[in-house]
Amino acid sequence: MRKIVVLDGYTLNPGDISWDAFSELGELIVHDRTDPQLVAERMGDAEIVLTNKTVISSSDLEQAKKLEYIGILATGLNIVDLPAAKSNNVVVTNVPSYGPEAVSQYAIALLLEIASQVGLHSRAVLNGAWQTQEDFAFTLSPLIELNGKNCGIIGLGAIGGQTARVVQALGMKVYAHTVDPDPALESDSLRFVDLPTLYANADVIFLHCPLTAENAHFINRESISQMRDGVIIINNARGGLIQENDLAEALNSGKVYAAGVDVVSSEPISPDNPLLKAKNIFITPHISWAAKETRTRLMQMAADNLKAFLNGKDLNKVN
């Protein structure tokens, strides 16, 4: 029976879903978290290793003499040295497209929180502010009607496409920029444009693109200067897409009205991250993907990847 080691199981499963799909496939050992210096030791004599965000380096791979397979419990690939894995004959798989609906929903939630300020006003009422008002209603922050606004979406894959459908239902016009535009999707409320056109027209910009060497920090002082005054920026893709000092500067000056981010450049967030002290910023701890339904789906898809490997087949192999 093969030994299966999970390096960082807590984020995927804090206790509300089951590891049974994996325990049926081998001797399962689950670690909630693994410090970098313990990775090689915990991989030890395991044939199979599962990781979410714990980095597996070339040095770790060299020491894992029995390792045959690494299952990434996520979509991103940057946590495993893929060339080193290949040279050591270790198969690596990931889990693509396990939660586009949930991630899009969360992006919309960030926008709605900025536009409608539900949390701010609910906290005020619960703290007694409404009881002392002379009028039947009060506002603590401007509220924004999204109908009729222009929405820029950078990346129109599964997540971006879902966001496009939702914002069109809210009455917004979509300016989309993507590497492989599908003309069949164009309509009176959606058209494909280049980035300068998107920047010039969008009242709200969603980032739904992967992070690559080519687009790292592409939201920066220069690109922001091309945007409309008072633009809203939403990012729950990858923190490295944004130059955070430049975004903080734009928020503090009012060039960017507000930003909602579920990801930052270094996670957990660093105490000196400039966004923490920026005006009108909404930051959440990388949880767009974390609905129970989504995590359950991810767990099953990761187990299916491993089951296929054990049966001599490739499923979502990335190296």
PyMOL commands that set and color helices and strands:
alter all, ss='L'
color gray80, all
select helices_A, chain A and resi 20-23+36-43+58-63+82-87+100-116+118-126+130-132+158-169+183-185+195-201+221-225+239-241+244-253+274-277+292-310
alter helices_A, ss='H'
color red, helices_A
select strands_A, chain A and resi 3-6+27-30+48-51+69-72+91-93+150-154+173-177+190-192+204-207+231-235+256-261+281-283
alter strands_A, ss='S'
color yellow, strands_A
deselect
rebuild
show_as cartoon
